[in-house]
């Protein structure tokens, strides 16, 4: 495996960087093999980045035969406000696709995964990649940063009744308005341009209510977007892998039934991407 770190080249970016976990190619053994790339956006309410939702997730996708990357996007303590995290993610997808031959990445299988607020960020790109305002802001053609799929784990979606308010307050910052809140309420932004989605959540999530993903699933269904959606009966917010490896020293962060999400997701990649 090769490991690289790349600074995100976006105006006003402070600490943002991309950590790349690249499988060795071994062309003499495997020929011209191109692998999917899973680009991971950790959660943290746009306040911090959860290490539990970064590298441990990357290793799981490496074991499944994919490349992986973790985006350390800027958060509120770095002076972040919308649309900076989205621009940083957009640039990260562009960078991976531009260097697809170098890293042996299949440029048509760049999948963005997000957890909690990172799920909101991933879903933002899924909803907005074809909007002209994003192309104008990032100053590049849409084809370079189009995601080919989304993996959303207990995602922040709505700014309405079931919102995780702190995430939206931090993201909107000094530009908070009803218009911006509506734009960032992603169940209202779904079109048939959203790529295929794998999504999971738990009924007992008390931080980001299940209704967030339900609303998004309903919008995907109405737009005719392909998606796979799993709801588990038990489990707190922020489970990550739901295993001892990502337990946070809290036994409640181990949820055996939820452990299967990563296996379900691997199969989704295999048969739908």
Residue frames relative to the residue before (quaternion, step in Angstrom):
aa qw qx qy qz dx dy dz
X 1.0000 0.0000 0.0000 0.0000 0.00 0.00 0.00
X 0.2419 -0.7390 0.6101 0.1519 3.54 -1.11 0.75
X 0.1279 -0.7786 0.6104 0.0698 3.56 -1.04 0.79
X 0.0418 0.7901 -0.6081 0.0648 3.57 -0.84 1.03
X 0.1606 -0.7475 0.6316 0.1284 3.54 -1.26 0.50
X 0.0982 -0.8003 0.5914 -0.0104 3.53 -0.84 1.08
X 0.3930 -0.7064 0.5349 0.2459 3.58 -0.88 0.92
X 0.4447 -0.6908 0.5064 0.2619 3.56 -0.95 0.90
X 0.2391 -0.8079 0.5314 0.0877 3.55 -0.62 1.19
X 0.3558 0.6948 -0.5289 0.3330 3.55 0.42 1.32
X 0.5568 -0.6133 0.4430 0.3429 3.57 -0.99 0.84
X 0.8273 0.1920 -0.2072 0.4855 3.57 -1.01 0.98
X 0.4372 0.6598 -0.4880 0.3680 3.61 1.23 0.09
X 0.2603 -0.7865 0.5482 0.1147 3.58 -0.97 0.91
X 0.8341 0.0489 0.0209 0.5490 3.57 0.44 -1.22
X 0.4271 0.7582 -0.4385 0.2244 3.57 1.23 -0.27
X 0.1290 0.7757 -0.6102 0.0969 3.53 -0.99 0.90
X 0.3564 -0.7129 0.5731 0.1906 3.51 -1.33 0.44
X 0.1552 -0.7708 0.6135 0.0735 3.57 -0.77 1.08
X 0.1544 -0.8186 0.5526 0.0237 3.56 -0.63 1.21
X 0.1094 -0.7572 0.6432 0.0313 3.54 -0.96 1.01
X 0.0138 -0.8548 0.5130 -0.0770 3.55 -0.07 1.34
X 0.4141 -0.6940 0.5373 0.2411 3.56 -0.84 1.01
X 0.5037 -0.6158 0.5052 0.3343 3.59 -1.08 0.65
X 0.4756 -0.7163 0.4422 0.2553 3.58 -0.97 0.86
X 0.0056 0.8331 -0.5501 -0.0573 3.60 0.89 -0.97
X 0.0209 -0.8525 0.5223 0.0035 3.63 0.66 1.08
X 0.6034 0.5675 -0.3662 0.4240 3.60 1.12 -0.56
X 0.7103 0.4104 -0.2393 0.5194 3.58 1.26 -0.46
X 0.8182 0.2812 -0.1034 0.4907 3.55 0.82 -1.07
X 0.4416 -0.6813 0.4747 0.3397 3.59 1.21 -0.21
X 0.7431 -0.3844 0.2988 0.4591 3.55 -1.19 -0.58
X 0.0994 0.8306 -0.5378 0.1049 3.58 0.64 1.13
X 0.1187 -0.7624 0.6337 0.0560 3.56 -0.98 0.94
X 0.2027 -0.8125 0.5405 0.0813 3.57 -0.78 1.01
X 0.5569 -0.5553 0.4773 0.3921 3.59 -1.23 0.35
X 0.2436 -0.7332 0.6152 0.1568 3.55 -1.26 0.53
X 0.1481 -0.7652 0.6218 0.0773 3.57 -0.86 1.02
X 0.1369 -0.7978 0.5865 0.0265 3.57 -0.52 1.25
X 0.1785 -0.8479 0.4985 0.0267 3.56 -0.35 1.33
X 0.1347 -0.7607 0.6325 0.0553 3.55 -1.00 0.98
X 0.2901 -0.7757 0.5315 0.1779 3.63 -0.30 1.16
X 0.4737 -0.6550 0.5065 0.3000 3.54 -1.28 0.38
X 0.2146 0.7769 -0.5780 0.1274 3.53 -1.36 -0.21
X 0.5367 -0.6802 0.3826 0.3208 3.57 1.22 0.45
X 0.5385 -0.6185 0.3783 0.4294 3.59 1.26 0.46
X 0.5557 0.5890 -0.3914 0.4371 3.58 1.28 0.40
X 0.7680 -0.0491 0.0591 0.6358 3.56 1.09 -0.81
X 0.4021 -0.6805 0.5425 0.2845 3.58 -1.29 -0.02
X 0.3722 -0.7485 0.5133 0.1940 3.56 -0.75 1.08
X 0.3558 -0.7403 0.5289 0.2134 3.59 -0.57 1.12
X 0.5845 0.5935 -0.3605 0.4198 3.60 1.17 -0.51
X 0.7360 0.3811 -0.2092 0.5190 3.56 1.21 -0.50
X 0.5902 0.5580 -0.3660 0.4542 3.54 1.24 0.52
X 0.8434 0.2099 -0.1072 0.4829 3.56 -0.25 -1.28
X 0.6372 0.5175 -0.3692 0.4358 3.69 0.85 -0.70
X 0.6352 0.5057 -0.3248 0.4851 3.57 1.09 -0.68
X 0.6234 0.5559 -0.3346 0.4364 3.58 0.96 -0.86
X 0.6650 0.5153 -0.3119 0.4415 3.58 0.90 -0.91
X 0.6242 0.5422 -0.3412 0.4471 3.58 1.07 -0.67
X 0.6954 0.4498 -0.2819 0.4844 3.57 0.96 -0.78
X 0.5668 0.5553 -0.3832 0.4728 3.59 1.16 -0.46
X 0.6594 0.5138 -0.3040 0.4570 3.57 0.95 -0.87
X 0.6683 0.4866 -0.2864 0.4843 3.58 1.23 -0.48
X 0.6120 -0.5922 0.3412 0.3979 3.59 1.27 0.12
X 0.5497 0.5860 -0.4046 0.4367 3.59 1.25 0.29
X 0.4294 -0.5614 0.5988 0.3767 3.50 -1.39 -0.02
X 0.1311 -0.7871 0.5952 0.0947 3.57 -1.23 0.34
X 0.0478 -0.7670 0.6389 0.0342 3.54 -1.27 0.48
X 0.1981 -0.7565 0.6117 0.1197 3.56 -1.18 0.63
X 0.2449 -0.7693 0.5777 0.1202 3.55 -0.81 1.05
X 0.1422 -0.7518 0.6389 0.0796 3.56 -0.75 1.09
X 0.0687 -0.8307 0.5524 -0.0038 3.55 0.17 1.33
X 0.5892 -0.5797 0.4252 0.3688 3.58 -1.21 0.47
X 0.2010 -0.7705 0.5984 0.0883 3.54 -1.15 0.77
X 0.7862 -0.3888 0.1992 0.4371 3.54 -1.32 0.15
X 0.6418 0.5396 -0.3276 0.4353 3.61 1.04 -0.66
X 0.6546 0.4762 -0.2969 0.5065 3.56 1.31 -0.30
X 0.5916 -0.5757 0.3625 0.4326 3.57 1.29 0.09
X 0.3415 0.7801 -0.4635 0.2448 3.56 1.28 0.33
X 0.1209 0.7207 -0.6817 0.0365 3.52 -1.26 0.71
X 0.6267 -0.5037 0.4233 0.4175 3.56 -1.24 0.43
X 0.6391 -0.1899 -0.7420 -0.0703 1.61 -1.97 1.59
X 0.2303 0.8342 -0.4906 0.1018 3.63 1.18 0.29
X 0.6804 0.4663 -0.3413 0.4508 3.69 0.69 -0.83
X 0.6361 0.5273 -0.3283 0.4578 3.59 1.03 -0.77
X 0.6493 0.4996 -0.3219 0.4745 3.60 0.97 -0.76
X 0.6374 0.5240 -0.3268 0.4608 3.58 1.03 -0.76
X 0.6555 0.4895 -0.3058 0.4871 3.59 1.00 -0.81
X 0.6206 0.5477 -0.3319 0.4525 3.56 1.00 -0.84
X 0.6700 0.4919 -0.2936 0.4721 3.57 0.92 -0.93
X 0.6260 0.5489 -0.3387 0.4383 3.60 1.01 -0.79
X 0.6495 0.4913 -0.3181 0.4853 3.61 0.95 -0.84
X 0.6255 0.5387 -0.3271 0.4600 3.57 0.98 -0.85
X 0.6693 0.5111 -0.3057 0.4443 3.58 0.86 -0.98
X 0.6629 0.5007 -0.3068 0.4644 3.58 0.92 -0.89
X 0.6868 0.4713 -0.2980 0.4662 3.59 0.86 -0.90
X 0.6284 0.5352 -0.3399 0.4506 3.61 1.00 -0.74
X 0.7655 0.3252 -0.1678 0.5292 3.58 1.07 -0.78
X 0.2218 0.8213 -0.5012 0.1585 3.57 1.19 0.48
X 0.6700 0.4905 -0.3091 0.4636 3.61 0.93 -0.81
X 0.6310 0.5437 -0.3291 0.4449 3.57 1.02 -0.80
X 0.7792 0.3393 -0.1606 0.5019 3.57 0.92 -0.94
X 0.3999 -0.7227 0.4648 0.3190 3.61 1.29 -0.01
X 0.3236 0.7280 -0.5166 0.3137 3.55 0.93 1.03
X 0.4035 -0.6493 0.5810 0.2793 3.56 -1.11 0.71
X 0.3445 -0.7864 0.4663 0.2133 3.63 -0.36 1.15
X 0.6678 0.4672 -0.3003 0.4956 3.59 1.27 -0.20
X 0.7058 0.3751 -0.2614 0.5411 3.58 1.29 0.27
X 0.3038 0.7069 -0.5644 0.2990 3.56 0.71 1.15
X 0.0576 -0.8325 0.5477 -0.0600 3.53 -0.28 1.37
X 0.2364 -0.7824 0.5647 0.1141 3.59 -0.78 1.03
X 0.1193 -0.7960 0.5930 0.0232 3.55 -0.74 1.14
X 0.0106 0.8170 -0.5756 0.0324 3.58 -0.95 0.84
X 0.2230 -0.7714 0.5895 0.0881 3.53 -1.12 0.81
X 0.8432 0.0025 -0.0307 0.5368 3.59 -0.84 1.02
X 0.8157 -0.0251 0.0384 0.5766 3.64 -0.54 -1.07
X 0.5941 0.5422 -0.3600 0.4727 3.58 1.17 -0.51
X 0.5931 0.5437 -0.3494 0.4802 3.55 1.24 -0.50
X 0.6102 0.5274 -0.3453 0.4800 3.56 1.09 -0.67
X 0.6539 0.5144 -0.3115 0.4592 3.56 0.95 -0.89
X 0.6588 0.5023 -0.3068 0.4684 3.59 0.90 -0.93
X 0.6817 0.4838 -0.2846 0.4692 3.57 0.93 -0.91
X 0.5564 0.5794 -0.3913 0.4490 3.61 1.16 -0.52
X 0.6796 0.4669 -0.3048 0.4766 3.57 0.84 -0.90
X 0.6352 0.5399 -0.3329 0.4407 3.57 1.01 -0.76
X 0.7127 0.4440 -0.2454 0.4845 3.57 1.06 -0.77
X 0.8028 0.3643 -0.1420 0.4502 3.56 0.96 -0.90
X 0.4305 0.7391 -0.4619 0.2344 3.62 1.17 -0.21
X 0.7396 0.4087 -0.2362 0.4798 3.61 1.05 -0.66
X 0.4953 0.6485 -0.4404 0.3743 3.61 1.25 0.16
X 0.5210 -0.6749 0.4256 0.3031 3.56 -0.87 0.92
X 0.6128 0.5713 -0.3648 0.4062 3.60 1.04 -0.69
X 0.6425 0.5042 -0.3339 0.4708 3.59 1.07 -0.63
X 0.6276 0.5278 -0.3284 0.4687 3.58 0.99 -0.79
X 0.6586 0.5053 -0.3051 0.4667 3.57 0.99 -0.84
X 0.6662 0.5121 -0.3066 0.4472 3.59 0.97 -0.82
X 0.7508 0.3863 -0.2097 0.4931 3.57 0.92 -0.90
X 0.3192 -0.7974 0.4623 0.2203 3.58 1.36 -0.20
X 0.6567 0.4376 -0.3735 0.4875 3.55 0.75 1.06
X 0.6366 -0.5402 0.3980 0.3802 3.54 -1.29 0.37
X 0.5936 -0.6111 0.4041 0.3331 3.58 -1.05 0.81
X 0.5961 0.6067 -0.3715 0.3722 3.59 1.04 -0.70
X 0.6396 0.5634 -0.3277 0.4075 3.59 1.12 -0.58
X 0.8103 0.2666 -0.1238 0.5070 3.60 1.02 -0.67
X 0.3532 0.7268 -0.5077 0.2987 3.59 1.20 0.36
X 0.2936 -0.7375 0.5730 0.2038 3.64 -0.77 0.93
X 0.3746 -0.7412 0.5134 0.2160 3.58 -1.05 0.73
X 0.7947 -0.0160 -0.0032 0.6068 3.57 1.28 -0.18
X 0.2425 -0.7526 0.5946 0.1458 3.56 -1.30 0.37
X 0.1015 -0.7367 0.6649 0.0700 3.54 -1.15 0.78
X 0.0245 -0.8314 0.5521 -0.0584 3.57 -0.46 1.24
X 0.0852 -0.7979 0.5968 0.0061 3.56 -0.64 1.17
X 0.8294 -0.1902 0.0553 0.5224 3.56 -0.68 1.22
X 0.1053 0.8754 -0.4669 0.0679 3.59 0.89 1.00
X 0.4364 -0.5875 0.6113 0.3013 3.50 -1.34 0.51
X 0.0176 -0.8292 0.5578 -0.0327 3.60 -0.70 1.05
X 0.8389 0.2571 -0.0876 0.4718 3.56 0.55 -1.21
X 0.3076 -0.7242 0.5857 0.1947 3.55 -1.18 0.67
X 0.5285 0.6629 -0.3817 0.3681 3.57 1.33 0.11
X 0.8697 -0.0882 0.0615 0.4818 3.55 -1.12 -0.76
X 0.7807 0.3420 -0.1618 0.4973 3.60 0.96 -0.86
X 0.2988 0.8076 -0.4681 0.1986 3.56 1.21 0.42
X 0.3432 -0.6159 0.6521 0.2786 3.48 -1.39 0.39
X 0.3064 -0.8329 0.4287 0.1690 3.55 0.22 1.34
X 0.6604 0.5277 -0.3528 0.4012 3.64 0.79 -0.84
X 0.6081 0.5570 -0.3604 0.4359 3.60 1.03 -0.70
X 0.7049 0.4550 -0.2719 0.4713 3.58 0.86 -0.93
X 0.6220 0.5380 -0.3478 0.4503 3.59 1.01 -0.72
X 0.6806 0.4736 -0.2918 0.4768 3.58 0.92 -0.85
X 0.6761 0.5059 -0.3024 0.4423 3.57 0.91 -0.88
X 0.7198 0.4331 -0.2610 0.4756 3.59 0.89 -0.86
X 0.1281 -0.8449 0.5115 0.0896 3.60 1.09 -0.65
X 0.8430 -0.1451 0.1311 0.5012 3.53 -0.94 -0.95
X 0.6648 0.5050 -0.3029 0.4597 3.59 1.25 -0.27
X 0.2940 0.7939 -0.4938 0.1985 3.59 1.26 0.23
X 0.2035 0.7424 -0.6161 0.1666 3.53 -0.97 0.97
X 0.6429 -0.5161 0.3933 0.4070 3.53 -1.25 0.29
X 0.6369 0.5389 -0.3263 0.4444 3.56 1.03 -0.79
X 0.6807 0.4703 -0.2929 0.4792 3.58 0.92 -0.88
X 0.6193 0.5410 -0.3446 0.4529 3.59 1.02 -0.76
X 0.6460 0.5085 -0.3131 0.4756 3.58 1.04 -0.75
X 0.6333 0.5334 -0.3271 0.4556 3.58 0.98 -0.84
X 0.7492 0.4093 -0.2081 0.4774 3.58 0.95 -0.92
X 0.5357 0.5643 -0.4173 0.4695 3.58 1.31 0.12
X 0.2381 -0.8847 0.3810 0.1242 3.50 0.32 1.36
X 0.5383 0.5958 -0.4269 0.4159 3.61 1.15 -0.27
X 0.6666 0.4805 -0.2896 0.4907 3.59 1.28 -0.35
X 0.7002 0.4899 -0.2497 0.4554 3.59 1.26 -0.20
X 0.4642 0.7003 -0.4359 0.3225 3.59 1.27 -0.02
X 0.0170 0.7513 -0.6595 0.0171 3.53 -1.08 0.90
X 0.6743 -0.4848 0.3543 0.4298 3.58 -1.27 -0.02
X 0.5477 0.6067 -0.3932 0.4211 3.59 1.30 0.07
X 0.4917 0.6371 -0.4454 0.3924 3.61 1.24 -0.18
X 0.4218 -0.7144 0.4898 0.2681 3.63 -0.84 0.89
X 0.7092 -0.4347 0.3176 0.4553 3.62 -1.23 0.18
X 0.2115 -0.8045 0.5533 0.0442 3.54 -1.05 0.91
X 0.1021 -0.7047 0.6954 0.0971 3.52 -1.24 0.74
X 0.0522 0.8221 -0.5589 0.0954 3.60 -0.71 1.03
X 0.0337 0.7903 -0.6118 0.0101 3.55 -1.14 0.70
X 0.0356 -0.7739 0.6310 -0.0416 3.53 -1.28 0.61
X 0.3078 -0.7217 0.5708 0.2421 3.59 -1.29 0.04
X 0.5773 -0.6045 0.4316 0.3391 3.54 -1.17 0.65
X 0.7256 0.4645 -0.2401 0.4472 3.57 1.07 -0.73
X 0.3739 0.7335 -0.4941 0.2793 3.61 1.22 0.12
X 0.1559 -0.8261 0.5395 0.0477 3.57 -0.48 1.23
X 0.6437 0.5234 -0.3219 0.4562 3.61 1.24 -0.18
X 0.7587 0.0833 -0.0297 0.6454 3.56 0.94 -0.95
X 0.3111 -0.8089 0.4599 0.1934 3.60 0.04 1.26
X 0.6604 -0.5367 0.3825 0.3598 3.52 -1.21 0.69
X 0.5728 0.6192 -0.3802 0.3793 3.58 1.07 -0.66
X 0.5360 0.6178 -0.4132 0.4004 3.61 1.14 -0.47
X 0.7459 0.3837 -0.2320 0.4926 3.58 0.73 -1.02
X 0.5762 0.5699 -0.3830 0.4432 3.60 1.12 -0.56
X 0.6633 0.5043 -0.3032 0.4624 3.58 0.89 -0.92
X 0.6610 0.4935 -0.3106 0.4722 3.57 1.00 -0.82
X 0.6382 0.5238 -0.3283 0.4589 3.60 0.95 -0.81
X 0.6386 0.5232 -0.3238 0.4621 3.58 0.99 -0.83
X 0.6664 0.4915 -0.3018 0.4725 3.58 0.95 -0.85
X 0.6230 0.5291 -0.3388 0.4660 3.60 1.02 -0.74
X 0.6437 0.5309 -0.3110 0.4550 3.55 0.96 -0.93
X 0.6908 0.4867 -0.2818 0.4544 3.58 0.87 -0.95
X 0.6992 0.4531 -0.2677 0.4839 3.59 1.13 -0.64
X 0.4874 -0.6888 0.4183 0.3362 3.58 1.25 -0.11
X 0.4012 0.7116 -0.4747 0.3276 3.58 1.22 0.54
X 0.4592 -0.6730 0.5084 0.2787 3.58 -0.98 0.87
X 0.1668 0.7909 -0.5784 0.1098 3.59 -0.87 0.89
X 0.1999 -0.7168 0.6529 0.1415 3.51 -1.38 0.47
X 0.0449 -0.8306 0.5509 -0.0678 3.56 -0.68 1.13
X 0.0525 -0.8036 0.5927 -0.0142 3.57 -0.75 1.12
X 0.0892 -0.7660 0.6357 0.0327 3.56 -0.98 0.94
X 0.1694 -0.7894 0.5858 0.0699 3.56 -0.70 1.13
X 0.5407 -0.6796 0.3852 0.3121 3.61 -0.90 0.85
X 0.8079 0.2186 -0.0844 0.5407 3.58 0.99 -0.78
X 0.5241 0.6445 -0.4705 0.2976 3.54 -1.23 0.53
X 0.4193 -0.6992 0.5281 0.2376 3.53 -1.01 0.92
X 0.6398 -0.4991 0.4062 0.4202 3.55 -1.32 0.06
X 0.8173 0.2988 -0.2024 0.4493 3.54 -1.20 0.59
X 0.2297 0.8266 -0.4916 0.1495 3.59 1.04 0.67
X 0.2391 -0.7673 0.5506 0.2257 3.59 1.10 -0.57
X 0.8128 -0.1390 0.1223 0.5524 3.63 -0.53 -1.12
X 0.3623 -0.7561 0.4597 0.2930 3.58 1.33 -0.25
X 0.5653 0.5886 -0.3725 0.4418 3.58 1.23 0.48
X 0.7065 -0.4292 0.3442 0.4451 3.55 -1.34 0.06
X 0.5855 0.6068 -0.3621 0.3974 3.59 1.10 -0.69
X 0.7991 0.2397 -0.1066 0.5410 3.59 1.01 -0.77
X 0.2958 0.8415 -0.4213 0.1639 3.55 1.19 0.56
X 0.3249 -0.7568 0.5074 0.2536 3.66 1.17 -0.36
X 0.5538 -0.6121 0.3821 0.4156 3.61 1.17 0.46
X 0.5987 0.5203 -0.3544 0.4952 3.56 1.25 0.44
X 0.4083 -0.7457 0.4688 0.2399 3.57 -0.47 1.19
X 0.5985 0.5806 -0.3603 0.4181 3.59 1.19 -0.45
X 0.6286 0.5323 -0.3346 0.4578 3.59 1.27 -0.27
X 0.5895 0.4778 -0.3835 0.5264 3.56 1.30 0.30
X 0.0909 0.7951 -0.5871 0.1220 3.57 -0.57 1.16
X 0.3382 -0.8098 0.4347 0.2023 3.59 0.09 1.29
X 0.6659 0.5050 -0.3340 0.4358 3.60 0.87 -0.79
X 0.6755 0.4991 -0.2947 0.4557 3.60 1.07 -0.70
X 0.4913 0.6775 -0.4286 0.3404 3.59 1.21 -0.34
X 0.6367 0.5769 -0.3323 0.3890 3.58 1.08 -0.65
X 0.4722 0.6975 -0.4581 0.2840 3.60 1.14 -0.29
X 0.6596 0.5177 -0.3346 0.4300 3.60 0.93 -0.80
X 0.6354 0.5094 -0.3274 0.4790 3.60 1.08 -0.66
X 0.6329 0.5168 -0.3213 0.4786 3.57 1.01 -0.80
X 0.6627 0.5121 -0.3001 0.4567 3.56 1.00 -0.85
X 0.6179 0.5375 -0.3437 0.4595 3.59 1.01 -0.78
X 0.6647 0.4918 -0.3035 0.4734 3.58 0.96 -0.84
X 0.6064 0.5466 -0.3500 0.4594 3.57 1.06 -0.72
X 0.6431 0.5046 -0.3200 0.4790 3.60 0.94 -0.85
X 0.6750 0.5276 -0.2964 0.4220 3.56 0.85 -1.01
X 0.8162 0.3088 -0.1296 0.4708 3.57 0.84 -0.98
X 0.7547 0.3801 -0.2141 0.4901 3.61 1.19 -0.24
X 0.6971 0.4519 -0.2781 0.4822 3.60 1.19 -0.31
